[in-house]
Amino acid sequence: MKKFKNIYILPIAGLMCFTISCKKGFLDRFPQTLITPEVFFKTEEDLSLYMNGMVSLHNRNSYLNDQSTDNASTTGAVEIKNMMTGSPSSQTITGGWSWGRLRNINYFLENYTKASVSDEIKNHYAGLARYYRAIFYYDMVKRYSNVPWYDKTLNASDAELKNPQNSREEVMTKILEDLDFAVKNVRENVPTGTPGKWAVTLMQAKIALHEGTYRKYHAELKLESTAEVFLKVAESAAQEIIKSGKFSIYNSGKPEEDYATLFESLDLTSNKEVILVNAFDQAKNVTQNVNSVVFGDYEQSPSRDLVQSYLMKDGSRFTAIAGHEQFGFVQEFKDRDPRLSQTLIYPTWLRQPGNTTYIQRLNKNFTGYHQRKGYVNSVDQNVLNGIDFPVHRYAEVLLILAEAKAELGIITQTDLDNTINILRKRVGMPNLVLVTANASPDPALKLDFPMVQGSNVGTILEIRRERRVELAFENTRYDDLMRWNAGKLLENIPQGMYFPGVGNYDMNGDGVPDIKLIPEGQTIPSNREKNSLGVPLVYYTIGRFGGPAGVYLSDGTQGGTMVTEVRKRTFVEPMYYYRPIPEVQMILNPILEQPFGWK
């Protein structure tokens, strides 16, 4: 059973915005009107109540966030897809410029010193507040680059609301200062579900890696010469977590199960790989269930490009196999990196309830592949609703360290053995060898990431593959593509399974057909053909996109890959790496400047 320390959650008012268009109540001094410093900021419990009200953890909905990437196809109204297929402007993209959370953070930082507690206690909670402020501001930097820096609470009449933006360099300096203070002062032992010292340190490493690589690969910032500073911070922070000896990769010696266990466990609170957990427990009425949206054909489905990125089990490249472009579902999963079958539904998978293998459900606008990561294969409500979510994993620490060292040009085989190869060992994969990788970079990855240069090209590319595979559907891929200046990859419309045309197909690898594809226009018979096991085949009509068929293939009745959509996508560089400041904000504060081509 999970053991929770008590966490008291303080009700926080809805987010507010720094505009005078919010009518009466805009920046209405909340939380001052409800939490006055004269009566509230007195004890450690007061500080704890306030900061627990700021807790905002990623949850199992994170398994849905790769819809913005090349990992998945989506039928949803995803912002970046709408941008690439539409005519975006500051009039149509109106979200993001919201500052209420920052105001609550700054209010705490202005008043916490009033508490009658020790400096150690004060600094712990101030560290948490500055950690949250760093995260808030880096999210803003990622979206707008230059943003105004506010380190105090503001009222509607304050002249600072008309300030110009601070430069990215200024804001990032402040962010690093906040994170440095937080790392030095936040306690190691904290209640379950709240960030402690090592979660804060991991965030320092994540933000520093993101900014370092972003500066290195984005010439429009003209900050390439400063990238190394951030990469060194990322390296140092990751090293500190490793040196602590507090964490390790979960490995019980079961390469076909251990990776999946991290996403299918009722209790991760004692798992040494999990640095921060969002714990769920139906008995405590703390539940979440995303089965109905993560699996099958609701909005998203994994892309064929993701499937093809996984290596073979012997460490060789799947994309180097002659004819791999025409491999069907069963053949694609044969002898692959075990993480593929622990992330996606595989041919021999058994869906509960029942003891027969699941046959993939096909549908137009989807890829045919189904996502396993995030799906709970159970009919027990306690299990369905009580699976924990690993907010931060030690695996990411190892990936950060490897990438930072590779980008700095100082990575060694020992570094790979202590990072990437520990992850590979869990699933029984061969080691990544520095000399071999650099001597023969993957040509497919080189096409994807042409900006990677230097003597470590092959190693950097393989580290990027490892991030994609290890962190698939954990809400990291979009940020990775943005910081690597790889937005053009999003122009490729995700494809699905390959079928050579009409006919019968085995979908579970037992040599017996399970589905039958027939040309569009034909009627699916009521008396369906049965296979040798006496099971009626599942029929689908096939044709080109937009027609009457139940499944769209690239060459229609002649076969091809499943087609999810056909609208042309255009990723405008560098503009689409950023978002416009909403037009109403530009009217209220004309001194603001739109980023990189936005109007």
Buried (B, 14 or more C-beta within 10 A) or exposed (E): EBEBEEBEEBEBEEEBBBBEEBEEEBBEBBBBEEBEBEEBBBEBEBBBBBBBBBBEBBBBBBBBBBBBBBBBBBBBEBBBBBBBBEEBBBEEBBEBBBBBBBBBBBBBBBBBEBBEBEEEBBBBBBBBBBBBBBBBBBBBBBBBBBBBBBEEBBEBEBEEBEBEBBBBEEBBEBBBEBBBBBBEBBBEEBBBBBBBBBBBBBBBBBBBBBBBBBBBBBEBBEBEEBBBBBBBBBBBBBBBBBEEEBBEBBBEEBBEEBBBBBBBBBBBBEBEBBBBBBBBBBEEEBBBBBBEBBBBBBBBBBBBBBBBBBBBBEBEBBBEEEEBEEBBBBBBBEEBBBBBBBBBBBBEBEBEEEEEBBBBBBBBBBBBBBBBBBBBBBEEEEBBBBBBBBBBBBBBBBBBBBBBBBBBEEBEBEBBBBBBBBBBBBBBBBBBBBEEBBEEBBEBBEEBBEEBEEEBBBBBBBBBBBBBBBBBBBBBBBBBBBBBBBBBBBEEBBBBBBBBBBEEBBBBBBEBBBBBBBBBEEEEEEEEEEBEEEBEBBBBBBBBBEBEBBBBBBBBBEBBBBBBBEEEBEBBEBBBBBBBBBBBBBEBBEEBEBBBEBE
